[in-house]
Amino acid sequence: MERYNFKSVEEKWQKLWEKEKTFSTKVDKNKKKFYCLEMFPYPSGKIHMGHVRNYAIGDVLARYKLLQGFNVLHPMGWDSFGMPAENAAKQNNLDPKIWTETNISNMKSQLKKLGLSIDWDREISTCSEEYYKHQQTFFLELLEKKLVYRKENYVNWDPVDETVLANEQVIDGKGWRSGALVERKKLSQWFFNISKFSQDLLDGLDQLEDWPNKVKTMQKNWIGKSFGCEIDFKIEGELPVKNIKCFTTRPDTLFGFSFIALSTDHEISKFYSKESDFIKFKEECSKTGTTEEAIAVGEKIGFKTDLQAINPLNPNQKVPVYFANFVLMDYGFGAVFGCPAHDQRDFDFAKKYNLEIKTVVKPQNENDNFTVQNEAYPGPGTLINSDFLNGLQAPDESVIETIKILEKKKLGKKQINFRLKDWGVSRQRYWGCPIPIAYDENNEAHPIPKSMLPVKLPENIDLNVKGNPLDNQKDWKEIEIDGKKYTRETDTLDTFVCSSWYYLRFCSPKEESYGFNKEEIDYWLPVDQYIGGVEHAILHLLYSRFFMRAISYENKNFDIKEPFNGLFTQGMVCHETYKDKNNNWVSPEDIETIEGKKFLKKDKSKITVGPSESMSKSKKNTIDPENIILNYGADAARLFILSDSPPDKDVQWSEEGIASSFKFIQKLWSLNLKFLNQIKQNHSKDSDNEIEKNTNLFIKKITENLENFSYNKIVANLHELYSFFSKQIEKEYKKDTLIKNYKKILIIMSPVIPHFANECLHNIDSKENSWPSYDENILYEDKIKIVVQINGKKRSLLETKPGISEENVLKLINNDKTLLKYLNNTNIKRKIYVKDKLINLII
Ligand code: ANZ
């Protein structure tokens, strides 16, 4: 039998789609739109299996919507600024631009081989001037609206990459890319005022019904709304300090108060700035990173001041004031009142400096003598040892009561705080979007006039310098505006700024005058379905939500706040891990399997098989998509990556799995040949209506599975479909019946295996391009059995069609000899009919 030549078929269709611009979006605004977007890749050089999965999922959806008659926007672009380009260029003595462009062209051709329904006419690249000039305009607009500002700040400094990291980019105290221990450093930086929108970003989450709950929870926690109060503590001591304000969520623990701790940057530090012990202490503190995680796990250290604080609820109690490394300057007031019995940090600190630990909350099942022993008790309970607060239920009742008392005495007031910090967007790097700012001789920042945009990145520069290469570009740095001399800002923008609005650009990628065309975004936005990895749950998705709000702010022409209506987070692609006898990771390519056991190809030594883990270069358990496509074809790769597990769960890659997907496509091809053969026979009548009925059933199943993202079930449906039709096709059917139904079958296969399905459609001369509907009537033509009871006793089962009326059931009974015997010509007193299930006759 003729084999299926996937190579020539796939190549043919990809060329055809490209030539005929099959997927470029012809915007007929009368049609309903569907904007399907997968996260755009960083052009590292090669696509990986994560991309294959992400884009296969998106492509299935885009093709389905297209067949349903939507105007589908399905674009692709490149997140092409960023450090790896600069580092790679440095290592290989290349221009980052050339490195990036080469990678883009390579990856683009790889993506094309997957047969994606992408509108390449809309391709964008964030490192192109045509893109970043608009980003610079947005920056200046945000600056005018005071949503961008510059301030001196402690930053997370990555000593290896020599750049600032956002808090989100510090993981376990280490840089997310370099893995270096992050240090604290004071620098003047540009910030986006994202915290201004804390409440709005929180409220917006409730409207995002088609987002996974886990992502919404992660964002909620990140925004971190806290209810509490500010307390004004009276201060005594030699210094001219009268009071210190603290933010607390637990004012009810005030009777357990034993110290105040200040951030080393608190304004009171100015009185100590010349003391050598304090300077040493501060240096010690800066060894811990600035993130909360780093502070929480690090050792707590303090520096005692000469001040004393008075307890507002008990003026007889005076406690020492310290500087401490665990207090953040940019949260609350940069000052904390310490209650060691009920907060672990305070507990650790009190133990170290021998401060009182007084228990003021007891858990529900303890008596009033309860005392905290080896660790703090932060849980709920009843207040004790707290004078007039005793007996209140903590924290719900006690916090509200204490705030009322403090407000009455004018010692404090209710306050809401957010953990979300402003977004530091400055990067001391070359390969990024230049910040359109220049400084005068007094170091005052001025916007570059919009008429002078874009501020272009200089090309062909020396990257082999320490720190930011732009600092060394004298020619580029020094400029004149209106005859006056200025120095350019040399920081570039965090690449997350580029990805905060790229989905907007896709709507009008060629618009020159501005970042978007109003009419286009009014039609296309928001994105209907966004698909990407859950690792972006906080960073990219929160920044994008902020960016839309920032553009909308004080802007009558733009009122989109939520960029992504639906979000789908796909699972990882996993593979077994292998190690050789020396405990080194081994790539699957270097292994062979003999009788179920794995050996190293080169010396036949034994391999230890480890657990399956998400594919990563470091564990060498990656599979190259290009080889897979070459050996098995794009359809087989798509089919396999969508099979087995639901798209939001991890999928296990296996050689056997991809090989069996390949075989399955071959089997579908042989079925196709049988169909063609039967069509040729041109039989005069249909043996039965099974083909029609089952085509309907498969349309229904696959449509429903597409709607629910149960793409793995579609693969299962295709297997069912194969076994059904390969038997059925042996029977005789009319040509028309076969063609009519086979067309529909091929169409519903086409989102997953588009090359194969289109080739088969072509073989039956079909230009069909709309999603088939199904006929519920045919679907339910199956027979049902109705239980017939007489006086409650089962007497018979009647076979009939669903939906039958009571009257017709009675007619059937009257034609049934056995039943008539039971009825024996007596009167029927009562009839109880449960539709399609049972009839009970009382005689
Ligand atoms: C006294 C207290 C007693 C606290 C107690 C907690 C437990 P969330 O819920 O995350 O908002 N805090 C306030 N400002 C701080 C700063 N700048 N740096 C570090 N910690 C700070 O946390 C609020 C709590 O974090 C506040 O409540 C304060 O400690 C601390 F049994 O006040 B608490």
Residues whose N, C-alpha, C, O or C-beta is under 5 A from the ligand:
A	BS01	ANZ	S226 F247 T248 T249 R250 T253 F326 V327 L328 M329 Y331 G332 F333 G334 A335 V336 F337 C339 H342 D343
